[in-house]
Amino acid sequence: MDIILVTTPYGAREAGYRTARETGAAVMAEKPFARTLVRHQEISRGFEPHRLCVCHQRRYLAAAGLARSLVREGPFGPLTGVSCHFGGVGHRLGGGYASDFALAGGGLIFNLAVHDLDLSLFITDARRVAVREASMEFESGLDIHTRAAASVTLADGRDIPLTILLSALVETERSIRLDFEKLSVRLRPYQSDGGLEALTTGSGFAFRVGEMQTGARSMNQMLAQMWTEFRDGLASGVPGRVAARHTLLTTDLIEQLYAKAGAPGHPLDTVR
């Protein structure tokens, strides 16, 4: 057995990880991966870094790569803030196990908006994150509405604000917004073109991802690139961009959001 794809619900995954450790198989785990940093590290124990990955395939979106380069290269000045908005009135958490807290592990944050939180941290190349305040609404133990104020530390050492709104109760912009000194842009990761748009009035500037950067434009392309990088990493020993070790900050943000809002703990939680 070479690779195990773990897609069972969060609360029923330990057998898959155990089998992988016993057989020496590599693992690609569907999100969500862990609610706490300690749990993240517990799962990772026994795997070489390049042999354990998490399905954060939206990191391969062409527009995400372009947005990341704007942050890194600064053509519109330094990044001054980021906002992550996901969901809308009546947004479904899903059926079946997704409505069972023990199996699902969490609600909107953990099973759906985790992609957007992860992408916000990836695009900004964040080194640290700190949640200052967070409020949540719950239904049967599952979070269905979250407002939070946080800060992220960038590669240059600056701290910038991160505003979070994830909701099934109110409408949101359903986007990741990056505010630069000279221009603001918005990434809509669920639109068919997955592109960026300029928000500054009168800028006269539009991004055309296909002309500016190669990368995935569709879900199938994102998955293909993710699996190709995973396969190449197994051969080279080099962890790819969705290696579990490279998603620790996402888990840290999730843990802080739940802790700051006083969310109910999960049986698998192991806290610091």
C-alpha positions in Angstrom: 0.0 0.0 0.0 1.6 3.3 -1.1 -1.0 6.0 -0.3 -4.1 6.2 1.8 -6.7 8.9 1.1 -8.4 9.7 4.3 -11.9 11.1 3.6 -13.8 9.7 6.6 -15.4 12.3 8.9 -13.1 14.0 11.4 -14.4 12.0 14.4 -13.8 8.6 12.6 -10.3 8.9 11.2 -7.9 7.4 13.6 -8.1 3.9 12.0 -7.0 5.4 8.7 -4.0 7.1 10.3 -3.1 4.0 12.3 -3.2 1.8 9.2 -0.9 4.2 7.4 1.6 4.2 10.2 1.5 0.4 10.4 1.9 -0.1 6.7 4.3 2.8 5.9 1.8 4.3 3.5 1.7 8.1 2.8 -1.5 10.0 3.6 -3.5 12.6 1.9 -6.1 13.7 4.4 -9.3 15.6 3.5 -9.9 18.8 5.4 -10.6 19.4 8.3 -7.3 18.1 9.8 -7.2 19.2 13.4 -8.8 21.6 15.9 -5.8 22.1 18.0 -2.0 22.4 17.4 -1.3 19.5 19.8 -3.8 17.3 18.0 -2.2 18.4 14.6 1.2 17.3 15.9 -0.2 14.0 17.3 -1.6 13.1 13.9 1.7 14.0 12.2 3.8 11.8 14.6 5.2 8.9 12.7 5.1 10.5 9.2 7.9 12.1 7.4 6.9 15.6 6.5 6.6 14.9 2.7 4.3 11.9 3.4 1.4 13.6 5.1 -0.6 16.2 3.3 -3.9 18.0 3.8 -6.4 18.7 0.9 -6.1 22.5 0.8 -6.2 22.4 -2.9 -7.2 26.1 -3.3 -3.6 27.0 -2.6 -3.1 26.0 -6.3 -5.6 28.5 -7.6 -3.9 30.8 -10.2 -5.4 33.9 -8.6 -4.1 32.8 -5.2 -0.6 32.6 -6.6 -0.9 36.0 -8.2 -2.3 37.5 -5.0 0.6 36.0 -3.0 3.1 37.5 -5.5 1.5 41.0 -5.0 2.0 40.7 -1.3 5.6 39.5 -1.7 6.7 41.9 -4.4 4.6 45.0 -3.4 3.8 46.7 -6.7 0.9 48.5 -5.0 2.8 49.2 -1.8 2.8 47.2 1.4 -0.2 45.1 2.5 -2.1 46.9 5.2 -5.0 44.6 6.0 -6.9 41.5 5.0 -10.5 40.4 5.3 -11.9 36.9 5.0 -15.7 36.6 4.4 -17.5 33.3 3.8 -21.1 32.2 3.6 -24.5 33.8 3.5 -28.1 33.5 4.8 -29.1 29.9 4.9 -25.7 28.5 3.9 -25.9 24.8 4.4 -23.4 22.9 6.6 -24.2 19.8 4.7 -26.3 16.7 5.6 -25.6 13.4 7.3 -22.5 13.4 9.5 -22.0 17.2 9.0 -24.9 17.8 11.5 -23.3 15.4 14.1 -20.8 17.3 16.2 -19.0 14.2 17.3 -18.3 13.2 13.7 -18.0 16.6 12.1 -15.8 18.1 14.7 -17.2 21.6 14.1 -19.5 23.6 12.0 -19.0 26.3 9.4 -15.4 27.2 10.3 -14.1 23.6 10.5 -15.8 22.0 7.6 -16.3 24.7 5.0 -14.7 28.1 5.7 -11.4 26.4 6.7 -10.5 26.7 2.9 -10.9 30.5 3.1 -9.0 30.9 6.4 -6.2 28.7 5.0 -6.1 30.7 1.8 -5.9 34.0 3.7 -2.9 32.9 5.6 -1.2 31.3 2.5 -1.7 34.4 0.3 -0.3 36.7 3.0 2.6 34.3 3.8 1.7 34.8 7.4 4.2 33.8 10.0 2.0 34.1 13.1 -1.6 34.8 13.8 -3.3 36.2 17.0 -7.1 36.3 17.6 -7.9 39.3 19.7 -11.7 38.8 20.0 -14.3 36.4 18.5 -18.0 35.8 18.9 -20.0 32.8 17.7 -23.5 31.5 17.3 -24.1 27.8 17.6 -26.7 25.3 16.6 -26.5 21.8 18.2 -22.9 22.5 19.1 -22.0 23.5 15.5 -20.8 27.0 14.8 -23.0 28.8 12.3 -21.9 32.4 12.6 -18.5 33.9 13.6 -17.1 37.4 13.8 -13.5 37.9 14.8 -10.7 40.4 14.9 -7.2 39.1 14.6 -3.8 40.1 13.4 -1.2 38.3 11.2 2.5 38.8 11.3 4.0 39.1 7.8 7.4 38.0 6.5 8.7 41.5 7.0 7.8 41.4 10.7 4.8 43.8 10.4 1.5 43.0 12.1 -1.6 43.8 10.0 -5.3 43.3 10.9 -7.3 40.2 9.8 -11.1 40.7 9.9 -13.2 37.5 9.8 -16.9 37.0 9.0 -18.1 33.5 8.5 -21.8 33.0 8.5 -25.0 31.1 7.7 -27.1 33.9 9.2 -26.0 37.1 7.4 -24.8 37.9 3.9 -21.1 38.2 3.4 -18.9 39.4 0.5 -17.8 35.7 0.0 -14.3 36.8 -0.8 -10.8 37.5 0.5 -10.0 41.2 0.4 -6.4 42.5 0.4 -5.8 46.1 1.2 -2.6 47.5 -0.1 -1.3 51.0 0.4 -2.3 52.1 -3.2 -4.9 49.6 -4.2 -7.4 47.0 -2.8 -8.1 43.7 -4.5 -10.7 41.0 -4.0 -10.3 37.3 -4.6 -13.4 35.3 -5.1 -12.2 31.7 -4.8 -15.6 30.1 -5.6 -16.3 32.0 -8.9 -15.8 30.0 -12.1 -12.9 32.2 -13.2 -11.3 32.3 -9.7 -9.9 35.7 -10.5 -8.9 38.9 -8.8 -10.6 42.3 -9.2 -9.4 45.8 -8.3 -11.7 47.7 -5.9 -10.2 51.1 -5.8 -12.5 53.6 -7.6 -11.0 55.0 -10.8 -8.0 52.7 -10.8 -8.6 51.6 -14.3 -6.8 48.3 -13.5 -8.1 44.8 -14.0 -6.3 41.5 -13.4 -6.4 38.8 -16.1 -5.0 35.7 -14.4 -4.5 33.7 -17.6 -2.2 36.4 -19.0 -0.2 37.1 -15.8 0.4 33.7 -14.2 0.0 30.0 -14.9 -2.0 27.9 -12.4 -5.2 26.2 -11.8 -8.5 27.8 -12.9 -10.9 24.9 -12.0 -11.4 22.4 -9.2 -10.1 19.6 -11.4 -7.0 21.5 -12.2 -6.4 22.4 -8.6 -6.7 18.8 -7.5 -4.5 17.6 -10.4 -1.7 20.0 -9.4 -2.0 19.1 -5.7 -1.7 15.4 -6.4 1.1 15.9 -8.9 3.1 17.9 -6.3 2.3 15.2 -3.7 3.5 12.4 -6.0 6.7 14.4 -6.8 7.3 15.0 -3.2 7.1 11.3 -2.4 9.9 10.8 -4.9 12.1 13.7 -4.0 11.5 13.8 -0.2 10.5 17.5 -0.4 7.3 18.5 1.3 4.8 20.3 -1.0 2.7 23.4 -0.2 -0.1 21.3 1.4 2.1 19.2 3.6 0.6 19.0 7.1 3.7 20.8 8.5 2.9 23.8 6.2 -0.7 24.0 7.5 0.0 24.4 11.2 -0.9 28.1 11.2 -4.3 27.3 9.8 -4.9 24.9 12.7 -3.5 27.5 15.1 -6.1 30.0 13.8 -9.0 27.5 14.2 -7.9 26.7 17.7 -7.7 30.4 18.7 -11.1 31.2 17.2 -12.9 28.4 19.0 -11.1 29.1 22.3 -11.7 32.9 22.2 -15.4 32.4 21.5 -15.8 29.7 24.2 -16.8 27.0 21.8 -17.6 23.5 23.1 -14.7 21.2 23.1 -14.5 18.0 20.9 -13.6 14.6 22.3 -10.5 14.5 20.1 -9.3 17.9 21.2 -5.9 17.9 22.8 -5.0 21.4 24.0 -1.8 23.0 25.1 
